[in-house]
């Protein structure tokens, strides 16, 4: 029997907010999933930015 789809879970892309303003080339992005029923607003997580070599705020993009 086939597996049912995950339903309300969708993939989202998180992009670093500090990297854009720093002027350095490249970008820091992470892919994760969220439950669109429970979390209707955009996600905002602290993740590691390998270019800046520190933990920064990453916000969900479309």
Rosetta blueprint (number, residue, H / E / L):
1 X L
2 X L
3 X L
4 X L
5 X L
6 X L
7 X L
8 X L
9 X E
10 X E
11 X E
12 X E
13 X E
14 X E
15 X E
16 X E
17 X L
18 X H
19 X H
20 X H
21 X H
22 X H
23 X L
24 X L
25 X L
26 X L
27 X L
28 X L
29 X E
30 X E
31 X E
32 X E
33 X E
34 X E
35 X E
36 X L
37 X L
38 X L
39 X L
40 X L
41 X L
42 X L
43 X L
44 X E
45 X E
46 X E
47 X E
48 X E
49 X E
50 X L
51 X L
52 X L
53 X L
54 X E
55 X E
56 X E
57 X E
58 X E
59 X E
60 X E
61 X E
62 X L
